[in-house]
């Protein structure tokens, strides 16, 4: 099996002695080698998700044509879960969740939506082999343009979704990308309503992230959005850096920002599915 390296050294300032203890418990060196696990698609489980296969009783899944982005230069396979209600009324539009790392997480998310019978469309964006580039700065900037200027219009020409009820979701590195997207989004007409970051790897480029926060606040202190942050509490996890990032966002005190945080008694590898269940319980 392929081995993958994953940096979990917490370079973000720690919040108090409990966080120091947590970081020592979660990471003992500058790098951490993940245990290998493969799904039916042959994907390595190195993004805070446990691979699964979709089990659907009423909805359906379709694969769209892979999308070649001019902004990133990469091509992304796209999958869409349609709830059973989608085919009942040809005029109805639906809330939509855009989920990254679909190669690992899509099946579990789709199965959970289907089991609950929720009238929500799920758009899964697969990795193009450039996660560290796409999800971290500076690459998160062109990836954000890919999402908002290319993918959203293209998908929404084909799929009936409510553009006023868009959600963006990412885990681990993807959580960093979600936060960058929140801070880069248009302050007057944002593309997303909800931004979901599951056990985000905020140890990556903390100075640049802080700079984005300060820049966004200087442009406008209003940030009308929901930012939901989950954190794994069992090692290995990003517990300390998620708490530190949460504190920084609270101190910045954006007006209109609905900041939701939630701990989960799992490790980083298992955080995705329980986080998604919490999101559905809380927001949908």
C-alpha positions as a Markdown table, in Angstrom:
| # | Residue | x | y | z |
|---|---|---|---|---|
| 1 | Unk | 0.0 | 0.0 | 0.0 |
| 2 | Unk | 1.1 | 3.6 | -0.6 |
| 3 | Unk | 2.3 | 5.4 | 2.5 |
| 4 | Unk | 1.4 | 9.1 | 2.9 |
| 5 | Unk | 3.0 | 11.7 | 5.2 |
| 6 | Unk | 0.9 | 14.1 | 7.1 |
| 7 | Unk | 2.3 | 17.0 | 9.1 |
| 8 | Unk | 0.6 | 17.4 | 12.4 |
| 9 | Unk | 3.2 | 19.5 | 14.2 |
| 10 | Unk | 1.1 | 22.3 | 15.9 |
| 11 | Unk | 2.8 | 25.5 | 14.8 |
| 12 | Unk | -0.2 | 27.7 | 15.8 |
| 13 | Unk | 0.1 | 29.4 | 19.2 |
| 14 | Unk | -1.4 | 27.2 | 21.8 |
| 15 | Unk | -4.2 | 28.3 | 24.2 |
| 16 | Unk | -3.2 | 27.5 | 27.7 |
| 17 | Unk | -1.6 | 24.5 | 29.4 |
| 18 | Unk | -4.4 | 22.1 | 28.5 |
| 19 | Unk | -3.8 | 22.8 | 24.8 |
| 20 | Unk | -0.1 | 22.2 | 25.2 |
| 21 | Unk | -0.9 | 18.9 | 26.8 |
| 22 | Unk | -3.3 | 18.1 | 24.0 |
| 23 | Unk | -0.7 | 18.8 | 21.3 |
| 24 | Unk | 1.9 | 16.7 | 23.0 |
| 25 | Unk | -0.6 | 13.9 | 23.2 |
| 26 | Unk | -1.6 | 14.3 | 19.6 |
| 27 | Unk | 1.8 | 14.8 | 17.9 |
| 28 | Unk | 5.3 | 13.8 | 19.0 |
| 29 | Unk | 7.3 | 15.1 | 16.0 |
| 30 | Unk | 7.3 | 17.4 | 13.1 |
| 31 | Unk | 5.6 | 14.8 | 10.9 |
| 32 | Unk | 3.3 | 11.9 | 11.3 |
| 33 | Unk | 3.0 | 8.9 | 9.0 |
| 34 | Unk | -0.6 | 7.9 | 8.6 |
| 35 | Unk | -1.8 | 4.3 | 8.8 |
| 36 | Unk | -2.8 | 3.2 | 5.3 |
| 37 | Unk | -6.3 | 2.3 | 4.4 |
| 38 | Unk | -7.9 | 1.9 | 1.0 |
| 39 | Unk | -11.5 | 2.2 | -0.1 |
| 40 | Unk | -13.2 | 0.4 | -2.9 |
| 41 | Unk | -12.0 | 3.3 | -5.1 |
| 42 | Unk | -8.4 | 2.6 | -4.0 |
| 43 | Unk | -8.1 | 6.0 | -2.2 |
| 44 | Unk | -5.8 | 6.5 | 0.8 |
| 45 | Unk | -7.7 | 7.6 | 3.9 |
| 46 | Unk | -5.5 | 10.5 | 4.8 |
| 47 | Unk | -8.0 | 13.3 | 5.1 |
| 48 | Unk | -9.9 | 12.7 | 8.3 |
| 49 | Unk | -12.4 | 10.4 | 6.7 |
| 50 | Unk | -13.2 | 6.7 | 6.8 |
| 51 | Unk | -13.9 | 5.4 | 3.3 |
| 52 | Unk | -17.3 | 3.9 | 2.8 |
| 53 | Unk | -19.7 | 3.0 | 0.0 |
| 54 | Unk | -23.0 | 4.7 | -0.5 |
| 55 | Unk | -26.1 | 2.8 | 0.6 |
| 56 | Unk | -29.2 | 4.5 | -0.9 |
| 57 | Unk | -32.8 | 3.6 | -0.5 |
| 58 | Unk | -34.6 | 6.4 | -2.3 |
| 59 | Unk | -32.1 | 9.0 | -3.8 |
| 60 | Unk | -29.7 | 8.5 | -6.7 |
| 61 | Unk | -26.2 | 9.4 | -7.6 |
| 62 | Unk | -24.9 | 10.6 | -11.0 |
| 63 | Unk | -21.4 | 11.3 | -12.2 |
| 64 | Unk | -21.0 | 14.5 | -14.2 |
| 65 | Unk | -18.4 | 15.1 | -16.8 |
| 66 | Unk | -15.0 | 15.8 | -15.1 |
| 67 | Unk | -14.4 | 19.5 | -14.9 |
| 68 | Unk | -11.2 | 21.0 | -16.3 |
| 69 | Unk | -10.4 | 24.3 | -14.5 |
| 70 | Unk | -8.6 | 27.1 | -16.2 |
| 71 | Unk | -7.8 | 28.7 | -12.8 |
| 72 | Unk | -6.1 | 25.7 | -11.3 |
| 73 | Unk | -5.1 | 23.8 | -14.4 |
| 74 | Unk | -6.5 | 20.5 | -12.9 |
| 75 | Unk | -9.4 | 18.3 | -13.8 |
| 76 | Unk | -11.9 | 17.3 | -11.1 |
| 77 | Unk | -14.3 | 14.4 | -11.2 |
| 78 | Unk | -17.8 | 15.5 | -10.0 |
| 79 | Unk | -20.6 | 13.4 | -8.4 |
| 80 | Unk | -24.0 | 14.5 | -7.5 |
| 81 | Unk | -26.5 | 13.0 | -5.0 |
| 82 | Unk | -30.1 | 13.8 | -5.8 |
| 83 | Unk | -32.7 | 13.3 | -3.0 |
| 84 | Unk | -35.9 | 11.4 | -3.8 |
| 85 | Unk | -37.8 | 14.7 | -3.8 |
| 86 | Unk | -35.8 | 16.0 | -6.7 |
| 87 | Unk | -37.8 | 14.1 | -9.3 |
| 88 | Unk | -41.2 | 14.9 | -7.7 |
| 89 | Unk | -41.4 | 18.5 | -8.9 |
| 90 | Unk | -39.5 | 19.7 | -11.9 |
| 91 | Unk | -39.6 | 23.3 | -10.7 |
| 92 | Unk | -38.4 | 23.0 | -7.1 |
| 93 | Unk | -34.9 | 24.0 | -6.1 |
| 94 | Unk | -32.9 | 22.5 | -3.3 |
| 95 | Unk | -30.3 | 23.5 | -0.7 |
| 96 | Unk | -26.9 | 22.3 | -1.9 |
| 97 | Unk | -23.8 | 21.1 | -0.1 |
| 98 | Unk | -20.5 | 21.3 | -2.0 |
| 99 | Unk | -18.2 | 18.8 | -0.4 |
| 100 | Unk | -14.5 | 18.4 | -1.2 |
| 101 | Unk | -12.5 | 15.2 | -0.9 |
| 102 | Unk | -15.4 | 13.3 | -2.5 |
| 103 | Unk | -13.1 | 10.4 | -3.3 |
| 104 | Unk | -13.2 | 9.5 | 0.4 |
| 105 | Unk | -16.2 | 11.2 | 1.9 |
| 106 | Unk | -19.0 | 11.4 | -0.7 |
| 107 | Unk | -20.5 | 7.9 | -0.2 |
| 108 | Unk | -20.8 | 8.4 | 3.6 |
| 109 | Unk | -22.4 | 11.8 | 3.2 |
| 110 | Unk | -24.8 | 10.7 | 0.5 |
| 111 | Unk | -25.9 | 7.7 | 2.6 |
| 112 | Unk | -26.6 | 9.9 | 5.6 |
| 113 | Unk | -28.7 | 12.3 | 3.6 |
| 114 | Unk | -30.6 | 9.5 | 2.0 |
| 115 | Unk | -31.2 | 7.7 | 5.3 |
| 116 | Unk | -32.7 | 10.9 | 6.7 |
| 117 | Unk | -34.8 | 11.6 | 3.6 |
| 118 | Unk | -33.6 | 15.2 | 3.6 |
| 119 | Unk | -34.3 | 17.3 | 0.5 |
| 120 | Unk | -30.7 | 18.4 | 0.0 |
| 121 | Unk | -28.5 | 18.0 | -3.1 |
| 122 | Unk | -24.9 | 17.0 | -2.5 |
| 123 | Unk | -22.2 | 17.9 | -5.0 |
| 124 | Unk | -19.0 | 15.9 | -4.5 |
| 125 | Unk | -15.7 | 17.4 | -5.7 |
| 126 | Unk | -13.0 | 14.8 | -6.1 |
| 127 | Unk | -9.3 | 15.5 | -5.5 |
| 128 | Unk | -7.3 | 16.0 | -8.6 |
| 129 | Unk | -4.1 | 14.9 | -6.9 |
| 130 | Unk | -3.2 | 18.4 | -5.7 |
| 131 | Unk | -4.7 | 18.6 | -2.2 |
| 132 | Unk | -1.8 | 20.5 | -0.7 |
| 133 | Unk | -1.8 | 23.0 | -3.5 |
| 134 | Unk | -5.5 | 23.4 | -3.9 |
| 135 | Unk | -6.4 | 23.6 | -0.2 |
| 136 | Unk | -3.6 | 25.7 | 1.2 |
| 137 | Unk | -2.4 | 29.2 | 0.4 |
| 138 | Unk | -1.4 | 30.4 | -2.1 |
| 139 | Unk | -3.2 | 27.7 | -4.1 |
| 140 | Unk | -6.5 | 28.1 | -2.2 |
| 141 | Unk | -7.0 | 31.4 | -4.0 |
| 142 | Unk | -7.2 | 30.0 | -7.6 |
| 143 | Unk | -9.1 | 27.0 | -6.1 |
| 144 | Unk | -11.7 | 29.5 | -4.7 |
| 145 | Unk | -12.0 | 31.0 | -8.2 |
| 146 | Unk | -12.4 | 27.5 | -9.6 |
| 147 | Unk | -15.3 | 26.9 | -7.2 |
| 148 | Unk | -17.1 | 30.2 | -7.5 |
| 149 | Unk | -16.4 | 31.3 | -11.1 |
| 150 | Unk | -16.3 | 28.0 | -12.9 |
| 151 | Unk | -17.8 | 25.1 | -10.9 |
| 152 | Unk | -20.9 | 26.7 | -9.4 |
| 153 | Unk | -22.3 | 28.2 | -12.6 |
| 154 | Unk | -21.5 | 24.9 | -14.5 |
| 155 | Unk | -23.2 | 22.6 | -12.0 |
| 156 | Unk | -26.1 | 24.9 | -11.4 |
| 157 | Unk | -26.9 | 25.0 | -15.1 |
| 158 | Unk | -27.6 | 21.3 | -14.9 |
| 159 | Unk | -28.8 | 20.8 | -11.3 |
| 160 | Unk | -31.8 | 22.7 | -9.7 |
| 161 | Unk | -30.3 | 24.2 | -6.5 |
| 162 | Unk | -31.1 | 27.2 | -4.4 |
| 163 | Unk | -28.2 | 29.6 | -4.9 |
| 164 | Unk | -29.2 | 31.3 | -1.6 |
| 165 | Unk | -28.7 | 28.0 | 0.3 |
| 166 | Unk | -25.2 | 26.9 | -0.6 |
| 167 | Unk | -22.9 | 25.2 | 1.9 |
| 168 | Unk | -19.1 | 24.5 | 1.4 |
| 169 | Unk | -17.5 | 21.6 | 3.3 |
| 170 | Unk | -13.9 | 20.5 | 3.9 |
| 171 | Unk | -12.0 | 18.2 | 6.2 |
| 172 | Unk | -8.4 | 18.6 | 7.4 |
| 173 | Unk | -6.6 | 20.6 | 4.7 |
| 174 | Unk | -10.0 | 21.0 | 3.2 |
| 175 | Unk | -11.0 | 22.8 | 6.4 |
| 176 | Unk | -8.3 | 25.3 | 5.8 |
| 177 | Unk | -9.6 | 25.9 | 2.3 |
| 178 | Unk | -13.1 | 26.4 | 3.6 |
| 179 | Unk | -11.9 | 29.1 | 6.0 |
| 180 | Unk | -9.9 | 30.8 | 3.2 |
| 181 | Unk | -13.0 | 30.8 | 1.1 |
| 182 | Unk | -15.0 | 32.4 | 3.8 |
| 183 | Unk | -12.5 | 35.2 | 4.1 |
| 184 | Unk | -12.0 | 35.6 | 0.3 |
| 185 | Unk | -15.7 | 35.5 | -0.5 |
| 186 | Unk | -17.5 | 38.6 | -1.7 |
| 187 | Unk | -18.6 | 40.7 | 1.4 |
| 188 | Unk | -21.8 | 41.9 | -0.3 |
| 189 | Unk | -22.9 | 38.9 | -2.2 |
| 190 | Unk | -21.1 | 35.8 | -0.8 |
| 191 | Unk | -21.4 | 32.6 | -2.7 |
| 192 | Unk | -22.0 | 30.4 | 0.3 |
| 193 | Unk | -24.2 | 30.6 | 3.4 |
| 194 | Unk | -22.6 | 27.9 | 5.5 |
| 195 | Unk | -18.9 | 27.1 | 5.7 |
| 196 | Unk | -18.0 | 23.8 | 7.4 |
| 197 | Unk | -14.5 | 22.9 | 8.5 |
| 198 | Unk | -14.0 | 19.5 | 10.1 |
| 199 | Unk | -10.8 | 19.2 | 12.3 |
| 200 | Unk | -9.1 | 21.8 | 10.1 |
| 201 | Unk | -5.3 | 21.6 | 9.8 |
| 202 | Unk | -4.8 | 25.2 | 11.0 |
| 203 | Unk | -1.2 | 24.5 | 11.9 |
| 204 | Unk | -0.5 | 25.2 | 8.2 |
| 205 | Unk | 0.4 | 28.9 | 7.4 |
| 206 | Unk | -1.1 | 30.4 | 10.5 |
| 207 | Unk | 0.5 | 33.8 | 9.8 |
| 208 | Unk | -1.0 | 33.9 | 6.3 |
| 209 | Unk | -4.4 | 32.9 | 7.7 |
| 210 | Unk | -4.2 | 35.6 | 10.4 |
| 211 | Unk | -3.4 | 38.1 | 7.7 |
| 212 | Unk | -6.5 | 37.0 | 5.7 |
| 213 | Unk | -8.6 | 37.5 | 8.9 |
| 214 | Unk | -7.2 | 41.0 | 9.5 |
| 215 | Unk | -7.6 | 41.9 | 5.8 |
| 216 | Unk | -11.2 | 40.8 | 5.7 |
| 217 | Unk | -12.0 | 42.7 | 8.9 |
| 218 | Unk | -10.4 | 45.9 | 7.6 |
| 219 | Unk | -12.6 | 45.6 | 4.5 |
| 220 | Unk | -15.7 | 45.1 | 6.5 |
| 221 | Unk | -16.4 | 44.1 | 10.1 |
| 222 | Unk | -19.7 | 42.4 | 8.9 |
| 223 | Unk | -19.5 | 38.8 | 7.9 |
| 224 | Unk | -22.9 | 37.4 | 7.3 |
| 225 | Unk | -22.3 | 33.6 | 7.4 |
| 226 | Unk | -22.3 | 30.5 | 9.5 |
| 227 | Unk | -18.9 | 29.0 | 10.2 |
| 228 | Unk | -19.1 | 25.6 | 11.8 |
| 229 | Unk | -15.9 | 24.1 | 13.2 |
| 230 | Unk | -15.7 | 20.5 | 14.5 |
| 231 | Unk | -12.6 | 19.1 | 16.3 |
| 232 | Unk | -11.5 | 15.6 | 17.1 |
| 233 | Unk | -10.6 | 15.1 | 20.7 |
| 234 | Unk | -8.8 | 11.8 | 20.5 |
| 235 | Unk | -5.2 | 11.6 | 19.3 |
| 236 | Unk | -4.1 | 12.1 | 16.7 |
| 237 | Unk | -6.1 | 15.2 | 16.0 |
| 238 | Unk | -5.9 | 18.9 | 15.3 |
| 239 | Unk | -7.6 | 19.8 | 18.6 |
| 240 | Unk | -5.2 | 22.4 | 19.8 |
| 241 | Unk | -5.0 | 24.4 | 16.6 |
| 242 | Unk | -8.7 | 24.3 | 16.0 |
| 243 | Unk | -9.3 | 25.7 | 19.5 |
| 244 | Unk | -6.6 | 28.4 | 18.9 |
| 245 | Unk | -8.1 | 29.3 | 15.5 |
| 246 | Unk | -11.6 | 29.4 | 17.1 |
| 247 | Unk | -10.3 | 31.8 | 19.7 |
| 248 | Unk | -8.8 | 34.1 | 17.1 |
| 249 | Unk | -12.1 | 34.3 | 15.2 |
| 250 | Unk | -13.9 | 35.0 | 18.4 |
| 251 | Unk | -11.5 | 37.8 | 19.3 |
| 252 | Unk | -11.9 | 39.4 | 15.9 |
| 253 | Unk | -15.6 | 39.7 | 16.6 |
| 254 | Unk | -17.1 | 39.9 | 13.1 |
| 255 | Unk | -20.6 | 41.2 | 13.2 |
| 256 | Unk | -23.2 | 38.8 | 11.8 |
| 257 | Unk | -20.9 | 35.7 | 12.0 |
| 258 | Unk | -22.6 | 32.7 | 13.4 |
| 259 | Unk | -19.7 | 30.7 | 14.8 |
| 260 | Unk | -20.5 | 27.1 | 15.9 |
| 261 | Unk | -18.0 | 24.8 | 17.4 |
| 262 | Unk | -18.4 | 21.2 | 18.4 |
| 263 | Unk | -16.0 | 18.5 | 19.9 |
| 264 | Unk | -16.2 | 14.9 | 18.8 |
| 265 | Unk | -14.8 | 11.9 | 20.7 |
| 266 | Unk | -13.0 | 10.5 | 17.7 |
| 267 | Unk | -9.6 | 10.8 | 16.2 |
| 268 | Unk | -8.7 | 12.8 | 13.0 |
| 269 | Unk | -9.2 | 9.8 | 10.7 |
| 270 | Unk | -12.8 | 9.2 | 11.9 |
| 271 | Unk | -14.0 | 12.9 | 12.2 |
| 272 | Unk | -15.7 | 13.3 | 8.9 |
| 273 | Unk | -18.9 | 11.3 | 9.2 |
| 274 | Unk | -19.9 | 12.3 | 12.8 |
| 275 | Unk | -19.1 | 15.9 | 11.9 |
| 276 | Unk | -21.5 | 15.6 | 8.9 |
| 277 | Unk | -24.2 | 14.1 | 11.2 |
| 278 | Unk | -23.8 | 17.0 | 13.6 |
| 279 | Unk | -24.2 | 19.5 | 10.7 |
| 280 | Unk | -27.4 | 17.8 | 9.5 |
| 281 | Unk | -28.7 | 17.9 | 13.1 |
| 282 | Unk | -27.8 | 21.6 | 13.5 |
| 283 | Unk | -28.3 | 23.3 | 10.2 |
| 284 | Unk | -30.7 | 21.2 | 8.2 |
